[in-house]
């Protein structure tokens, strides 16, 4: 089964699936190696890893498409890519879908924020475009995709400024146009979750942040609320930063890394994660020269 069909299966199988958010080939391989069935690309992580900048719309479509390709070719499991606002108007959305579908990811999240955008989990006002404009982007995305199995996830950040009921109605309108599933950001309380479930007739995703009521819920509890996919946007990137910061502080202060070496992956574990042996096998099978020009026989 290809990755896109697998993602659709996960959305509709009646159980909840944990999906860690990653941002490059390395973090994607770590998630796959840990046994997760799918990954979601965090735009926040991509902005940080590529640019060392915050998630405010600085990453371009060209950069995103390359990241998407790198991740999709690094793993076999479905990759959900964060397409932000589609990088412009509905016209830009059509190219976004072509580029990201061509990159090999299983699906995209398409959001309704204004430009410049902001990370959706910030505790600041997050304005959104009109419902009419947003639905035009969803229609454009559906029109532009060539593979019907390429998943279009209607993400709305409208809860922040318009309230959960308006956000739920907006998500349902996108579903009625043909979006495959929806993600309503900022819904954390059980009573608000019920509004989503009563309003939206489609598989739903949720963000499990490192704060709020869901942060301490087990995945089974989140499934009982009715969600199909539980995305964890911060676990990988926050853990990587925390571990690297502690290791670097040790190296600086102690002059060596001995005291934290037991926390590191070994070189053998690193090489196994990268699949190094498979490339040695390719080398043994196909490399039959040293790259030097052949000279005429005298």
C-alpha positions in Angstrom: 0.0 0.0 0.0 1.4 3.4 -0.9 1.8 6.1 1.7 -1.2 8.2 0.6 -3.6 5.2 0.7 -2.1 4.3 4.1 -2.8 7.8 5.4 -6.4 7.6 4.3 -6.7 4.3 6.0 -5.3 5.7 9.3 -7.9 8.6 9.1 -10.8 6.2 8.7 -9.9 3.1 10.7 -11.8 4.1 13.8 -8.8 4.4 16.1 -6.5 7.2 17.0 -2.9 7.3 15.7 -0.1 9.2 17.3 1.8 11.3 14.8 5.0 13.1 16.0 5.9 16.3 14.2 9.4 16.3 12.6 11.3 18.7 10.4 14.0 17.0 8.4 15.2 13.6 7.2 17.0 12.8 10.4 14.0 13.4 12.7 11.7 11.6 10.3 14.0 8.5 10.3 14.0 8.6 14.1 10.2 8.6 14.2 10.0 5.8 11.8 12.7 3.8 13.6 10.6 4.3 16.9 7.7 2.6 15.2 5.3 5.5 14.4 3.0 4.9 11.5 3.1 8.5 10.1 4.8 11.8 10.6 3.7 15.4 10.4 6.1 18.1 9.3 6.1 21.1 11.6 6.5 24.4 9.9 7.9 25.8 13.1 10.6 23.2 13.1 11.4 23.7 9.4 11.8 27.5 9.9 14.1 26.9 12.8 16.2 24.2 11.2 16.6 25.9 7.8 16.8 29.5 8.9 17.2 29.7 12.7 14.2 32.0 12.5 10.6 31.9 14.0 7.6 30.5 12.3 6.2 33.7 10.7 6.1 32.8 7.0 9.7 33.3 6.1 10.2 29.9 4.5 9.4 29.9 0.8 7.6 27.3 -1.3 10.8 26.4 -3.1 12.5 25.7 0.2 9.5 23.8 1.5 9.2 21.6 -1.5 12.9 20.6 -1.1 12.4 19.8 2.5 9.2 17.8 1.6 11.1 15.8 -1.0 14.0 15.1 1.4 11.7 13.8 4.1 9.4 11.8 1.8 12.4 10.0 0.3 14.0 9.4 3.8 11.1 7.3 5.1 8.4 4.8 4.0 5.6 6.0 6.2 3.1 8.7 5.3 4.3 12.3 5.6 1.9 15.1 6.2 3.4 18.4 5.2 2.6 21.9 6.7 1.8 24.0 3.6 1.1 27.0 5.8 -1.3 29.4 4.0 -0.4 28.1 0.5 2.3 30.8 0.1 -0.1 33.4 -1.3 -3.6 33.5 -2.8 -5.6 30.7 -4.2 -3.5 31.0 -7.4 -0.4 30.3 -5.4 -2.1 27.4 -3.7 -2.4 25.6 -7.1 1.3 25.6 -7.5 1.9 24.7 -3.9 -0.2 21.5 -4.4 1.6 20.7 -7.6 5.0 21.1 -5.9 4.3 19.2 -2.7 2.4 16.4 -4.4 5.4 16.1 -6.7 7.7 16.0 -3.7 6.1 12.8 -2.7 4.4 13.6 0.6 1.1 11.9 1.5 -0.9 15.1 2.2 -0.8 18.7 3.3 -2.3 20.9 5.9 -3.7 24.2 4.5 -4.5 27.0 6.9 -6.5 30.2 6.9 -4.2 32.7 8.6 -3.5 36.2 7.2 -0.1 37.2 5.9 2.3 37.5 7.7 1.3 34.3 9.5 2.2 33.2 13.0 2.7 29.9 14.7 -0.8 28.7 15.6 0.0 27.7 19.2 1.3 31.1 20.3 -0.7 32.9 23.0 -1.2 36.0 20.8 -4.0 37.1 18.5 -4.0 35.0 15.3 -6.1 36.7 12.6 -7.6 34.7 9.8 -8.8 35.6 6.3 -12.5 35.6 5.5 -14.3 32.2 5.2 -14.9 33.0 1.5 -11.3 33.6 0.8 -10.2 30.5 2.7 -12.7 28.2 1.0 -11.4 29.5 -2.4 -8.0 28.2 -1.4 -9.4 24.8 -0.4 -11.2 24.6 -3.8 -8.0 25.6 -5.6 -6.1 22.8 -3.7 -8.7 20.2 -4.6 -8.7 21.3 -8.3 -4.9 21.3 -8.5 -4.2 17.8 -7.1 -3.7 15.0 -9.7 -3.9 12.1 -7.3 -7.2 11.8 -5.5 -5.4 10.0 -2.7 -3.3 13.1 -2.0 -4.9 14.2 1.3 -6.0 17.8 1.8 -6.4 18.7 5.5 -8.4 21.8 6.1 -6.6 23.6 9.0 -8.2 26.6 10.7 -6.8 28.9 13.3 -10.1 30.8 13.6 -10.7 29.6 17.2 -8.2 32.2 18.5 -10.1 35.3 17.3 -13.5 34.1 16.1 -14.3 31.3 18.6 -14.7 27.6 18.5 -18.2 27.5 16.9 -17.1 29.8 14.0 -13.9 27.7 13.5 -15.9 24.4 13.5 -18.4 25.8 10.9 -15.5 26.9 8.8 -13.9 23.5 8.9 -17.2 21.8 8.0 -17.6 24.1 5.1 -14.2 23.0 3.8 -15.2 19.3 4.3 -18.4 19.9 2.3 -16.2 21.2 -0.6 -14.2 18.0 -0.6 -11.4 18.4 1.9 -10.5 15.0 3.4 -10.2 15.9 7.0 -9.9 18.9 9.3 -7.6 20.3 12.0 -9.0 23.1 14.3 -6.2 24.6 16.2 -6.6 26.0 19.7 -9.3 23.6 20.9 -8.2 22.2 24.2 -11.2 21.8 26.5 -13.6 18.9 26.4 -16.6 21.1 26.0 -15.0 22.7 22.9 -14.0 19.3 21.5 -17.7 18.3 21.7 -18.6 21.3 19.5 -16.1 20.0 16.9 -17.4 16.5 17.0 -21.1 17.7 16.7 -20.3 20.1 13.8 -17.7 18.5 11.6 -18.5 15.3 9.7 -15.0 14.1 8.8 -11.9 12.6 10.5 -10.4 15.1 12.8 -6.8 15.8 13.8 -5.7 17.6 16.9 -2.5 19.2 18.1 -1.3 17.8 21.5 0.8 20.7 22.8 3.1 20.7 25.8 0.5 22.7 27.7 -3.3 22.6 28.3 -5.6 19.7 29.2 -4.5 17.4 26.4 -0.9 17.6 27.4 -1.4 15.1 30.2 -3.8 12.9 28.4 -2.8 9.4 27.1 -3.4 8.8 23.5 -6.3 6.4 24.3 -8.1 9.2 26.1 -7.6 11.5 23.1 -9.0 8.7 20.9 -12.1 8.5 23.1 -12.7 12.2 22.4 -13.2 11.2 18.8 -9.9 12.3 17.1 -8.4 10.2 14.3 -4.8 11.6 14.4 -3.1 13.2 17.4 -0.2 15.4 16.3 2.6 16.2 18.7 4.2 19.4 17.4 6.8 20.0 20.1 8.1 16.7 21.4 10.9 16.1 18.9 12.1 19.7 18.4 12.0 20.7 22.1 13.8 17.4 23.1 16.5 17.9 20.5 17.1 21.5 21.6 17.1 20.5 25.3 19.5 17.6 24.8 21.9 19.5 22.5 21.9 22.5 24.8 22.9 20.4 27.8 25.6 18.5 25.8 27.1 21.8 24.5 27.1 23.3 28.0 28.9 20.2 29.3 31.5 20.4 26.4 32.1 24.1 27.1 32.3 23.9 30.9 34.1 20.5 31.3 36.3 20.7 28.2 35.2 17.3 27.0 31.9 15.3 26.5 32.8 12.3 28.7 30.1 12.9 31.3 27.3 13.0 28.8 28.5 10.4 26.4 26.3 7.7 27.9 23.3 9.8 26.7 24.5 10.0 23.1 23.8 7.6 20.3 26.8 5.5 19.4 28.5 5.8 16.0 27.1 2.3 15.2 23.6 3.4 16.1 23.9 6.5 14.0 25.2 4.5 11.0 22.4 2.0 11.4 19.8 4.8 11.5 21.2 6.2 8.3 21.1 2.8 6.6 24.9 3.0 5.8 25.3 -0.7 5.1 22.7 -0.6 2.3 24.9 1.9 0.5 28.0 -0.3 0.9 26.0 -3.0 -0.7 25.2 -0.8 -3.7 28.8 0.2 -3.9 29.9 -3.5 -3.9 27.3 -4.3 -6.6 27.7 -1.5 -9.1 30.9 0.5 -8.6 33.4 -1.0 -11.1 36.1 1.7 -11.4 37.8 4.6 -9.7 36.3 7.4 -11.8 39.5 8.1 -13.8 39.3 8.5 -17.6 40.0 5.5 -19.7 43.1 5.7 -21.9 43.6 4.1 -25.3 45.4 0.8 -25.2 48.9 1.1 -26.6 
